[in-house]
Amino acid sequence: MRSRHRPKSELGQAAGYLLGQWSALSGHVGHGQTRLDNNLVENAIRPTALGKKNWLFIGHPDAGQRSAILYSLIVSCLRHGKEPLAYLRDVLTRLPSMTNQNDLGPLLPSRWQPRA
């Protein structure tokens, strides 16, 4: 196909691109659990990508970093099936009584369990 079409034509460019990706495509064919598309990843990051422009000018430079931390915690809660508001309420009430020697691991969204 590549030899029958000019390299600058649309079909020639498509053939050149395909041949450039041949090793990855061959690897996919030999391993049936991989996916050819990345729709799941794109859907997962869409809210962040849409919000980038909205958060570009958030006010004070430190406010952007703080907002990013909060947003990361909220998204992590959602991915681990935890209610973000309940998580933040519980963690923010536990933190003041903790010291540097306390293990903060149980407060991570992946390991957090609400108090009974």
C-alpha positions in Angstrom: 0.0 0.0 0.0 2.8 2.4 0.9 4.6 1.8 -2.4 1.4 2.5 -4.4 0.7 5.9 -2.9 2.7 9.1 -2.5 4.2 9.7 0.9 2.5 13.1 1.2 -1.0 11.9 0.3 -3.4 11.2 3.1 -3.3 7.4 2.4 0.5 7.5 2.2 0.7 9.3 5.5 -1.7 6.9 7.1 0.3 3.9 5.9 3.5 5.5 7.2 2.0 6.1 10.6 0.7 2.5 10.7 4.1 1.1 9.9 5.7 3.4 12.5 3.4 1.8 15.1 3.7 -1.7 13.9 5.6 -3.1 16.8 3.1 -1.8 19.3 0.2 -3.1 17.2 1.9 -6.5 16.9 2.3 -6.6 20.7 -1.4 -5.8 21.1 -2.4 -8.7 18.9 -0.3 -11.1 20.9 -1.7 -9.9 24.2 -5.5 -10.0 24.2 -6.1 -8.1 27.4 -4.9 -4.7 26.1 -7.2 -2.2 24.5 -6.6 -0.3 21.3 -8.3 2.9 22.6 -7.8 4.9 25.8 -11.4 6.1 26.2 -11.5 5.0 29.9 -8.5 7.2 30.7 -9.8 10.1 28.7 -13.2 9.9 30.5 -11.5 9.8 33.9 -9.4 12.9 33.3 -12.1 14.9 31.4 -13.3 16.8 34.5 -9.7 17.9 35.3 -9.1 19.0 31.7 -12.3 21.0 31.5 -11.6 22.7 34.8 -8.0 23.8 33.9 -9.0 27.1 32.4 -11.5 27.8 35.2 -8.8 27.3 37.8 -6.0 29.1 35.9 -6.6 32.4 37.8 -7.7 31.3 41.2 -6.5 34.3 43.1 -3.4 34.1 45.3 -0.6 31.7 44.0 -0.9 29.6 47.2 -4.6 29.2 46.6 -4.0 27.2 43.4 -1.8 24.7 45.2 -4.3 24.3 48.0 -7.1 23.8 45.6 -5.1 21.2 43.7 -4.5 19.3 47.0 -8.2 19.4 47.9 -9.2 18.4 44.3 -6.8 15.5 44.4 -8.2 14.3 47.7 -11.8 14.5 46.4 -11.0 12.7 43.2 -9.1 10.0 45.1 -12.1 9.5 47.4 -14.4 9.1 44.5 -12.1 6.6 42.8 -12.0 4.5 46.0 -15.8 4.7 46.5 -15.6 7.0 49.6 -18.0 9.9 50.2 -15.7 13.0 49.9 -17.6 15.2 52.3 -17.7 12.5 55.0 -14.0 11.8 54.4 -13.0 15.5 54.8 -15.2 16.0 57.9 -13.7 13.0 59.6 -10.1 13.7 58.6 -10.2 17.4 59.5 -11.6 16.5 63.0 -8.9 13.8 63.6 -5.9 15.8 62.4 -5.7 18.4 65.2 -5.3 15.8 67.9 -2.6 13.9 66.0 1.1 14.4 66.4 4.1 13.8 64.1 4.5 10.3 65.5 1.1 9.2 64.5 0.7 7.1 61.4 -1.2 9.1 58.8 -1.6 6.1 56.5 -5.1 5.3 57.8 -6.2 8.8 56.8 -5.4 8.2 53.1 -8.6 7.9 50.9 -7.6 4.3 49.9 -7.4 3.1 53.6 -9.8 5.5 55.3 -12.7 4.0 57.3 -15.2 6.2 59.0 -15.4 6.1 62.8 -18.2 4.1 64.2 
